Amino acid sequence: MFQYSPKTTLTKVLTTCFLFFSILSCSKINNNLSQKEEEDGPRETMERDIEMMKDPALGYVPTDRLLKAKLYKDQLMQASTNLALAGVNWRQLGPNNQGGRTRAILIDANDATGNTVWVGSVGGGLWKTTDITASSPAWTPVDDFFSNLAITSIAQDPSNPLIMYFCTGETGYFNGDAIRGLGVWKTINGGASWSQLASTNNATFNTCTKLAVNSGGVVFVGTGAGGLQRSANGGITFTKVLGTGLGITGAANNLCYDVDIAANGDVYATLFGSIHKSTNAGVTFAAAQTLPITASRIEIACAPNDANYIYALVEDANVVNGILQTINGGTTWASRSEPVDGDTGIPAGDFSRGQAWYDLTIAVDPNNKNILFVGGVDIFKSLDGAATWTQTTHWFGGFGFQYAHADQHFILYKPGSSTIAYFSNDGGIFRTKNADAVTPDLIDKGTNYITAQFYSCAMHPTALTNYFLAGAQDNGSHQFTQANVQATTQVTGGDGAFVHIDQDQPNFQFTSYVNNNYYRSVDAGLSWNSVTTTGGSFINPTDYDDLNNRMYVCDLSNTYKVWNDPQTGSTFNTFSVPAFGGTVTAVKVSPNTDNRVFFGANGDVFRVDNANTAPVATNISTGLPNAYLSCIEVQTGDDNHLLACYSNYGVNSIWESTNGGTSWTSVEGNLPDMPVRWALFNPNNADQAVIATELGVWSTDNLNGASTVWGASNSGLANVRVDMLQYRTSDKLMIAATHGRGLFSSDIFTDVTAMFTVDNTVSYKGVPLNFTSTSYRGTAWAWDFGDGNTSIAENPAHIYTAAGQYNVTLSINSGASSLTKNFFIQILPNMGTPYTLAQGGNFESNPLDFGADNK
């Protein structure tokens, strides 16, 4: 099932010196079963993003602090003093059949076959395959611990292909979940190692839109706030060569959307609303060229076989305002025709469906200046210089067209080839090997490219059941059914928001789309039906009362809704709480007290009793900061023990109360200044906690006020934003929803359970004995066979070379839990003749079940 959710705006307004723009309207497609249109609000999306992370004292997001936080994290992980919870190891779950938003592709010139391809995910980092032609390419993440995984463009030095660059930071495209960047990285050894260019570790390069390198090795970087930057010394220093002024108008003219290099070396670059040309390798640029239409964002494509032919795909007021062509190197520009999408829900005059600020791309055939592709929601091809168009794909494979995921961000021909081309979008990367056909065939090449951006997660309540749900940006809500990397099923579409599974009646499951749009399954996730009400935020915070079968959801300012019959109906009651003073940002149903719900609003925590009928709200926020409250955690068994999390820079992010909110103590301790989005108490020991941050998962083994020591717990994870953590009470398995690297699980909290057999407790020397686990919960194995030999294998085989009695010791660990088990093996002398030992005297331990008390 494939879903699509375009993002649109009406007006862009400068809101901070980092060029955050408000976005005023949007239309989305919801469930492809009904192909129903829904309305959402990217203006609210952007406002939410800013409000969640900005430093309240500054009014903008100081992303330079994230680099400092990352450096500190690296120091902790390398030091023996990293006092995070011991044994936190993460297991990747996928999905491996659904890539995430991708804006960067590079075909590696070091590989003569052209089969080595690099791609950059906007949240999941740099990936590489050495055989893109494989039916399921073996994509590999290059470095999970780059300081920034928000990659927007990749370029290679034509004069030395061992030199490559990538740049980071997507906020120049103004989508609400854009991740801020930290500059430009470089390799001089073909990608074996990468390092950040020190010259780009500053606010100028927080938003990078495009990289280009000319034949002389000169590097160009388009930025969102610093215009076009040029380096003639391999990135040691950069000089601004295009973009002027300060203030609203000047700042807009410092937004460089695109840069491209013509066949003769001329450089073309676009600022907000204008096209500029350089004939001296970018040292100087001429004034803006005269265009026949008004423009905001402009994407350009130079014909590789004719320096005079340039195309420009133009956005204005959020729609495609036209396609321009010059056949004289920019002296004059002429309007060409626009493609008309066969989808009747996409306006004939705007194939981007009102979101050209977000998805817009164009490319020209390397050998024919009149053949080109453009992309908005879908992909189109022209054979006559943009005079006429043929539709190539459709976002759900409808209207008689082949499927390719929606929201096109980059199109790249293989250099010199008219047959091979690549297309990246919100669903990963696609390839065609017959690009010269009137209607090329596209193949999804995103298998094993694990870059989904999840907002939320939920898990089946039954122990050892590997069934999970997770809601993803623009890729719906996914159903997981295995304990390892897997292909998932997208059960509902659009933007996947919060998800829930009833913990005592798991046949009832819930996913959500933006605002207050929900889906319900009553048959354990086999089928789904929609339920819709008004109000709610873009990614709307909700929580489910498993005992009383109610859902509490954010509504409008100073209100919340109760979905009273989520299992069977669509009855929503709205309750007004003027004391909220704003919109609810966090919801937590008490696991201890019926009909008690904790709400976060306007930075405050409210305890609401009788929340289902006659709410009595108590503000329990004395001493808490005035910032964005992202999560409230309540200890199971004690409503007085609370955690409150804040996702802004510049404030203490973690607060603890042990008296029900009468007073709060910051437990920020040594945590660096970075957003925190979720928190969990260790269910075995509420003096310990784990948190979801902009830099993976962190934990502490002792909540101790200002003396709390946090450490990074990212073994097996990545340097990736984590939006949500969940665990289940039956076996305490924990999962993490990352915004760029899919879903992960950890058994740090789980009880260790094990049962083993050994071939025989009495055997002969030289005869292999097999020690086999028949069921287990654990991650670390240590066998001591009693004869000086050891093993850390889960199921080892061992040969004794001398007769005797041996004391075998098995130690198994799972984070907070561990156990040692002893038993004896009797080895008899070998009589010198071949001997097949009959099965006899099986050793089988009783299930070894133990938890945190055995720590």
Stockholm file with secondary structure:
# STOCKHOLM 1.0

chainA/1-855         MFQYSPKTTLTKVLTTCFLFFSILSCSKINNNLSQKEEEDGPRETMERDIEMMKDPALGYVPTDRLLKAKLYKDQLMQASTNLALAGVNWRQLGPNNQGGRTRAILIDANDATGNTVWVGSVGGGLWKTTDITASSPAWTPVDDFFSNLAITSIAQDPSNPLIMYFCTGETGYFNGDAIRGLGVWKTINGGASWSQLASTNNATFNTCTKLAVNSGGVVFVGTGAGGLQRSANGGITFTKVLGTGLGITGAANNLCYDVDIAANGDVYATLFGSIHKSTNAGVTFAAAQTLPITASRIEIACAPNDANYIYALVEDANVVNGILQTINGGTTWASRSEPVDGDTGIPAGDFSRGQAWYDLTIAVDPNNKNILFVGGVDIFKSLDGAATWTQTTHWFGGFGFQYAHADQHFILYKPGSSTIAYFSNDGGIFRTKNADAVTPDLIDKGTNYITAQFYSCAMHPTALTNYFLAGAQDNGSHQFTQANVQATTQVTGGDGAFVHIDQDQPNFQFTSYVNNNYYRSVDAGLSWNSVTTTGGSFINPTDYDDLNNRMYVCDLSNTYKVWNDPQTGSTFNTFSVPAFGGTVTAVKVSPNTDNRVFFGANGDVFRVDNANTAPVATNISTGLPNAYLSCIEVQTGDDNHLLACYSNYGVNSIWESTNGGTSWTSVEGNLPDMPVRWALFNPNNADQAVIATELGVWSTDNLNGASTVWGASNSGLANVRVDMLQYRTSDKLMIAATHGRGLFSSDIFTDVTAMFTVDNTVSYKGVPLNFTSTSYRGTAWAWDFGDGNTSIAENPAHIYTAAGQYNVTLSINSGASSLTKNFFIQILPNMGTPYTLAQGGNFESNPLDFGADNK
#=GR chainA/1-855 SS CCCCCCCCCSCCCBCSTTCCBCCCCEEEECCTTTTCEEEECHHHHHHHHHHHHSBTTTTBCCTHHHHHHHHHHHHHHHSTTCCSCTTCBCEEEECSSCCCCEEEEEECTTSTTSCCEEEEETTTEEEEESCTTSSSCCCEESCTTCSCCCEEEEEECTTCTTCEEEEECCGGGCCTTCCCCCCEEEESSTTSSCEECGGGCSGGGSSEEEEEECTTCCEEEEESSSCEEEESSTTSSCEEEECCCSHHHHHHTTCEEEEEECTTSCEEEEETTEEEEESSTTSSCCCCCCCSSCCSSEEEEECTTCTTCEEEEEEETTEEEEEEEESSTTSSCEEECCCCCSCTTSCTTCTTTTCTTTSCEEEECTTCTTCEEEESSSEEEESSSSSSCEECEETTSCTTCEECCSCEEEEEECTTCSSCEEEEETTEEEEESCTTSSSCCCEECCTTCCCCBEEEEEECSSTTCCCEEEEETTTEEEEECSSSSCCCEEEECSSCCCCEECSSCTTCEEEEETTTEEEEESSTTSCCEEEECSCCCSSCCEEEETTTTEEEEECSTTEEEEESCTTTCCCEEEEECGGGCSCEEEEEECSSSTTCEEEEETTEEEEEETTTTSCEEEECCTTCCSSCEEEEEEETTEEEEEEEEECCTTSCCEEEESSTTSSCEECCTTCCSCCEEEEEEETTEEEEEEEEETTEEEEESCCCGGGCCCEECCBTSCSCCEEEEEECTTTCCEEEEEBSSCEEEECTTSCEEEEEEESBSEEETTSCEEEEEEEECCSEEEEECSSSCEECCSSCEECCCSCEEEEEEEEEEETTEEEEEEEEEEEECCCSSCCCCCCBSCEECCCEEECGGGC
#=GC SS_cons         CCCCCCCCCSCCCBCSTTCCBCCCCEEEECCTTTTCEEEECHHHHHHHHHHHHSBTTTTBCCTHHHHHHHHHHHHHHHSTTCCSCTTCBCEEEECSSCCCCEEEEEECTTSTTSCCEEEEETTTEEEEESCTTSSSCCCEESCTTCSCCCEEEEEECTTCTTCEEEEECCGGGCCTTCCCCCCEEEESSTTSSCEECGGGCSGGGSSEEEEEECTTCCEEEEESSSCEEEESSTTSSCEEEECCCSHHHHHHTTCEEEEEECTTSCEEEEETTEEEEESSTTSSCCCCCCCSSCCSSEEEEECTTCTTCEEEEEEETTEEEEEEEESSTTSSCEEECCCCCSCTTSCTTCTTTTCTTTSCEEEECTTCTTCEEEESSSEEEESSSSSSCEECEETTSCTTCEECCSCEEEEEECTTCSSCEEEEETTEEEEESCTTSSSCCCEECCTTCCCCBEEEEEECSSTTCCCEEEEETTTEEEEECSSSSCCCEEEECSSCCCCEECSSCTTCEEEEETTTEEEEESSTTSCCEEEECSCCCSSCCEEEETTTTEEEEECSTTEEEEESCTTTCCCEEEEECGGGCSCEEEEEECSSSTTCEEEEETTEEEEEETTTTSCEEEECCTTCCSSCEEEEEEETTEEEEEEEEECCTTSCCEEEESSTTSSCEECCTTCCSCCEEEEEEETTEEEEEEEEETTEEEEESCCCGGGCCCEECCBTSCSCCEEEEEECTTTCCEEEEEBSSCEEEECTTSCEEEEEEESBSEEETTSCEEEEEEEECCSEEEEECSSSCEECCSSCEECCCSCEEEEEEEEEEETTEEEEEEEEEEEECCCSSCCCCCCBSCEECCCEEECGGGC
//
